[in-house]
Amino acid sequence: AAFPVVAVKTGMLYSREVIELVVATLSALPKRPRLVVDPVMVATSGATLLAPEAVESVKKRLIPQAALVTPNLDEAAALLGRPLQSVDDLRWAARGIHGRWGIPVLVKGGHLRDVPQATDVLWDGQEERVFRAPFVPGVSTHGTGCTYSAAIAAYLALGHSLHVSVEQAKRVITQAIRRSTRLGPDGRHEALLPG
């Protein structure tokens, strides 16, 4: 590599072949980077985004390599086979995913209904941390989970601890949502702006 890679974030990896290539590439690096796995598997509509064998590869090959896995509500439900509907369910899911794969987990609860704040639960196997931010009305938040996970990877790359990286990334994404602006002649497109 031309420069040392210290952190990597993955998003939607459609096929088993792509996942195997990512795992092989990371394994071939002289020093393994801290891997943040955003297990993009399910669309907000409920549609499955990955080929079936890819879901199994995410579970068996990719997640075990992670320094952190960051499923949203639907992805955590898919990983554990149970719907999640409350902050207590987020706590259960974080422990369940950690128990199954032995890695730190941030369950992103931005899709929870009937809660006053966007609530995420981090469980590292020893300590739970809950991160909250007020919802911003009238803003399309499509893609913010991906940006959030990428920001966590960036803070890890800067040498911050896991919980500080999540805390700072939550602050960045919340500010970006608050400062978002509509673009285009009809105002249909939304751009997140840094805090």
Secondary structure, 3 states (H helix, E strand, C coil): CCCCCCEEEECCCCCHHHHHHHHHHHHHCCCCCEEEECCCCECCCCCECCCHHHHHHHHHHHHHHCCEECCEHHHHHHHHCCCCCCHHHHHHHHHHHHHHHCCCEEEECCCCCCCCEEEEEEECCCCEEEEEEECCCCCCCCCHHHHHHHHHHHHHHCCCCHHHHHHHHHHHHHHHHHCCEEECCCCCEEECCCC
